[in-house]
Amino acid sequence: MPDGAGPRLAPEQETLLITLYAKGQPDNPLFFDPMARDTMNRLDYNFARLHVPYKTVLLVCQRAKRIDAVTRAFLAEHPGGVVVQLGCGLDTRFWRVDDGLVTWYDLDMRAVVELRRQFFTAPDRYRLLAASVTEPAWVDSVAAGGRTVLVVAEGLLMYLAEADVRRLVLQLHERFPGCRLVADVFSPLTARSATRHPSLHSTGATLGWGIKDAQDLETWAPGIQLLEEWTFTDDPELTRLSAGYRLVYKLAGLFKIVQRAHRIVTYQL
């Protein structure tokens, strides 16, 4: 992309700039993505208008690091497997976890895909899909060939209506039986209140779905199984934070309602 080129994105798509900003902060003790920083430097965009609080930077980076770990574990268990990342934004997970064997699909709306094409180049094992996650036809473009599939939905499901989330999960369950899904989810209370977050408010994005009990998805179809529910207070690397933030996380871990506000869940579908 020519230096200084600015993105033209819809409100929900513009939230990808929040995660890009968070992952591109070199002073973050938990996670730093140099490719994200390079992308930021080449975008003609005033990131200050997003008003991203430091606590959001921490949460986004915790999420990225944890989902990276889940993806690496999947690839170690299933060499040559298939990863499908939904709502990929400007994320660079493929380059962070590539084992040299994976077939990788990044999916997002056409405007985002066109933006990605101007930034990133990748081997033939990497494919870009321009589609809405709620359009069922995109699955026809994923050539699993009997291989095990991991579907990644980072910072996505909370922007969908419950009916769309259910339709997506059941489609994955039917089309890629036994596949894994890793995603971060909000509680219903968080989904209702998060639109007041300064960064989301600045983009105009709206939120939809939240789930109280992660096991509820197991009732959507026979065979769906919750494999793991990870809370942000579980992160062993919180010791790298300042004393003030360590205290905040310790106190948050005492209350189930706070732990359930935002979690990372892994299912077998």
N, C-alpha and C positions, 0 to 999 in steps of 0.2 A: 504494500500500500504506500502511495506517496506520503511523505511526512506531512502532517498537518491535515490530512483528510479526516473529516468529521462524520460520525455515524448518524444515520437517519432511522430511528427506531420507534416502535410503538411503546406505550408506557410499560407494559409487562416485559418487553424486550430490553428496555433501558435499564432494568434492574440488573442486567448482566454487568453493567459498569460498576455496580456496587461490589460485586464479588471480584471483579477484575482489580479494582482499587485495593480491596482488602488483601488479596493474595500478592499484590505487588509492593508491600511495605517492607523494606529491608530491615527495619528495626524491630520487627515482630519476633519475639523469642520462640514462638511455636512453629512458624512456617513462613517460608518466603519462596516465591516462584519468580526467578529472573525473567522468564519469558513473559509473565504478566507485566512486570515492570517495563520491559522493552515495548510491549504493546501500548501501555499507558503513554509512554514517551512519544509514540508516533501518532497518537490520536489528537485531533484538534477538539479537545473537550475540557471544559472547566470542571474538574472533579470536585472542587470545593463546593459546588452547588448541590452536591449530593448530601453534604452534612453527615458523613459517615462517622458515628461515634467509635471510640477505640474498642468498646465492648463488642460492637458488631464486627470489627476487624478480627478480634479474637475468636468469636463464634464461627465466622466464615472459615477461618483458617483451621480451627479444630475440625470442622466438618470436612474440609478438603483433605486434611491429613488422614482422618479416620477412613474416609471412603477410598482414598489411595491405598490404605493398608488392606481393606477388604478386597479391593481389586487385585492387588498383588497376591494375596492369599488364594484367590480364585484361580489366577493364572498359574500359580505354583501347583495347585491341585489338578488343573485342567490345561496342560500345555497345548497350545494351538487352539484354544477355545475362542469363543466369540463374545465381544463386549459391545453392547449397544448403549450409548449415552444419550439420554433424552433431554432436550432443552439444554444443549451443550454450551450455549453462549460463546464466550471467548476463552473457555477453559482449555488448558493444555495437558489434561490428564494423560492422554496417549503418550506424550513424550516423557512424562514423569514415570510411567510404570511399564512402558513397552518392554516385553521380554524377547522381542525378535521373532515371535511366532504368532502372536494374537492377530485375529482379524477384527478390526475395530470399525464401528459405525458411530459417527456423531450426527445427531439429528437436531434441527432447529428450523425456525421459519426462514423463508427465502432471504429476507433482508439480512438476517444474521449469518446465514451460510455465505452469502455474497461478501459480507464483511470478512469472514474467516478466510475465504479464498485469497484475499488481498494480503493476509498476514502470514499464513502458514503453508508450508509444503511438507509432504509426508510420503512414505512409500506406498506401494500398491495395496498393501494390507490395510490401509486406512481409507475409508470412504466417507463422504459427506452426503447426507440426505436432507433435501429441502422439503419440509412438510410440517404440518401441525401434528402434534402428538395425539390430538383427538381425531385425526383422520385415519380410519382403519387401514387404508391402502398401503401405508408406508411399510408394514410388516412384509409385504411381498418383495421388498427390495433387500431384505436381510437373508442372505444365503447361509443358513446354519449348517446344512449338510449333515445333520445328525450330531453335530458337536454341541457340547454344553454351552448355554448362553447365560451371560450375566447382563442384566439390565440395570443401568445406573440412572437414578432420577435425583439429582442434586439441586435443591432449591427450586423444585418444579411443582410437586403435587399440591402444595398449598395454594397455588394460583388457579387450580382447576375446580370445577364443581364436583360434588360427590358423585353424581351420575357419571361424569367423565372419568373419574378415578376408577370407579367400579368397572366401567366398560373397558378401560385400558388393562386393568389387572386380569380380567377374565379373558381378554383377547390374548395376552401373553401366556396365560395358563393353557389356553387351547392350542395356540400356535407353536409354542415352545415348551411343551410339557416337561416339568422338572427343572425349568430355568430358575435362576436366582434373581431376586430383585433387591437392590439396596437403595434406600431413599431416606431423606430426612423428612420428618412429619411434625406438624404442629398439633397441639391440643385444640379443641374447638374454641376455648377461651382465648388462646393466643391468636388463632386465625381471625377472631372478631376484633381483637384489640391492636393487632400489629400494623394496621393501616395508619395508625397514629405515629408510627416510627418516622423520625425526620427524613430518613433516606427514601423510604417508600412514598412518603407524602410528596417529596420533591419530584418524583417521577410520575405520580398519578396512578400507580399500579394498585389493583385491588386484589384481595385475597378471598379464597372460597373455602376449601376443605380443611377439616381438622379431625383428628381421631383421639378419643380418650383412652381406649384400651386397644393396644396394638394387636391383640389376639382376635379382635372383631373380624379382621380380614379372613381368618381361617373359616368363618361361616359363609363366605361368599361362594366357595366351591369346594367339593371334596378334594383332598390332597394338598391344599394350601397350608403351609406350616411356617410359623414364626420361628426363625432360627436364632435371632439375636435382637435384643433391644438395648441400645447403648445410649447412655445419657452423658451430657457434656461434663457433668461433675465426676464421671468415671475416668477422665483423662489422666493417665499417670504423669504426664508432663506438665501438669499445673504447677509443680514445684518450681518451674522456670519463671513463673510470673512474680510480680511484686507482692509484698506482704498484703497489701490492701486487696488486690484481686484474689489472692489465695483465700483470704478470709471470706470474701463474697461468695466464692465457689463452695467453700466449706459450709457456709450457712445455707446456701441454696440446696445442697445435698441433703439437708435435714427435712425438707418438705417435698412430699410426693407431687403436689400440684406444680411445684417449680420444676422438678425433674421432668415431668411429663409435658411441660410447655413446649419443648423442642427436643426431639430425639432422633437417633439414626436407627433404622430398623432393617433387618435382612430377612427375607422370606424365600422359601422354596415354593414355586408355583406349580 
